[in-house]
Amino acid sequence: MQKNDTTENKLLTISEASKYLSIHETTLRRFEKNGLVSPFRIGARRDRRYSYEMLDKILEKSVNSHN
């Protein structure tokens, strides 16, 4: 999944976010449990939503931890 100017402010579902990061949805839930990400919760079901900004921070941490 690529981001562009029109999708920059879009909130992603957990499925979309996990594809963007190339990780499993369970891993993303584990990141939340461990405090690495705090998704927005929306609706009565309290569904998770992620911004590109918060996902890019995860990517930066991952890259920096491998250097």
C-alpha positions in Angstrom: 0.0 0.0 0.0 1.4 3.3 -1.1 0.5 6.6 0.5 0.1 9.8 -1.5 -1.2 13.4 -0.9 -4.8 12.3 -0.9 -4.4 9.5 1.5 -1.9 11.2 3.9 -4.7 12.0 6.4 -6.6 8.8 6.0 -7.1 6.5 9.0 -6.3 2.9 8.2 -8.0 -0.2 9.6 -5.8 -2.8 11.3 -5.8 -4.8 8.2 -4.6 -1.9 6.0 -2.1 -0.9 8.6 -0.6 -4.4 8.9 -0.3 -4.6 5.1 1.4 -1.1 5.1 3.9 -2.3 7.7 4.2 -5.9 6.2 3.4 -7.5 9.5 0.6 -9.6 10.9 -2.4 -8.0 12.5 -1.6 -9.8 15.8 1.8 -8.2 15.8 0.2 -4.8 15.5 -2.1 -5.6 18.4 1.0 -6.7 20.4 2.7 -3.4 19.6 -0.4 -1.7 21.1 -0.3 -3.9 24.2 3.4 -3.1 24.7 2.8 0.7 24.3 4.6 1.0 20.9 1.5 2.5 19.2 -1.8 4.0 20.4 -4.4 3.6 17.7 -7.5 5.8 17.6 -10.7 3.9 18.7 -13.9 4.7 16.7 -17.5 3.7 16.8 -19.5 1.6 19.2 -17.2 -1.4 18.5 -14.2 0.7 19.4 -12.4 -0.4 16.1 -8.8 0.5 15.8 -7.6 3.1 13.3 -4.1 4.1 12.5 -2.6 7.2 10.9 0.3 7.0 8.4 2.2 9.2 10.9 2.0 6.7 13.7 2.9 3.8 11.4 5.9 5.7 10.0 7.2 6.1 13.5 7.1 2.4 14.0 9.0 2.0 10.8 11.6 4.5 11.9 12.1 2.7 15.2 12.5 -0.5 13.4 15.1 0.9 11.0 17.0 2.6 13.8 17.0 -0.5 16.0 18.7 -2.5 13.1 21.5 0.1 12.7 
